[in-house]
Amino acid sequence: MQSQKKVNIKEHHFKVVYEDENIILCNKRPGVLVHEDDDGKDNTLIMHIKAYLYQKGEYDPENEQSFAPALCNRIDRNTGGIVIGAKNAEALRVMNEKIKNDEISKFYYCVVHGKMPKKADALTGFLLKDSDKNQVKIFDKQVKGSKNIITKYKVISERNGMSLLEIELVTGRTHQIRVHLSAHGFPVLCDPIYGRGASRLGSVRNPELLDFLKAHDGQMLHAEVLEFAHPITGEHMRFKTRLPDDMLELKCILEDM
């Protein structure tokens, strides 16, 4: 039974960043899906949240009156960082409204190929999603079915032809950061879809860096900071997570080059 799947997980794949009776914020590890995908893989973040709350006695899948915890935001499988879960219908409704109205501030860190033309800027464009391929494209002008996007960046450091950026995701579209930076000529390191493949490795001369890039198939992108008003109390809240170990390792390699 599906309900048994929800409660049989013994070890949840996330760290709790914040939790109260209305919401739970998790630090998702790279490589973990947020929801079940088309292949039926169900070892997902939402399943682990349900198992965690079941073990705490806050969720009972056998009780029809028990609200099923739900995610308010998503991040890509190979991106780590903060994901918000709602524990009740009212919290979910309010958080969904906040996301729809761009009332949640989202900041990411990433490492990209190249040196940015400005120390800080706001990139704009239009994004069109191909649902069949689960990929997106960027256009300078609006085309049928496209949505406007705004991606702000600030350069944190530059070294050896690569840049560490802080990204403010003004609009939250599918793969937005990855495809937007790639379209401007600055793909995120180790991005398997928009990273422009092995051609980028040909310009890497440092053996340690080359070994690192060859060993990683997930983009160097992390959802580090979320800011929003609490859905029930209205209190301003800000949450920050540390960079994952692989991004810290890459940062050290670049600084030592």
Secondary structure, DSSP 4 states (H G I P E B T S, - for coil): -HHHHHH---S-SEEEEEE-SSEEEEEEPTT--SS--TT-----HHHHHHHHHHHHTS--TT-TTSPPPEES----TT-EEEEEEESSHHHHHHHHHHHHTT-SEEEEEEEEES--SSSEEEEEEEEEEETTTTEEEEESS--TT-EEEEEEEEEEEEETTEEEEEEEESS--TTHHHHHHHHTT-PBTT-TTTS-GGGGGGG---HHHHHHHHH--S-SEEEEEEEEE-TTT--EEEEE-PPPHHHHHHHHHHHH-
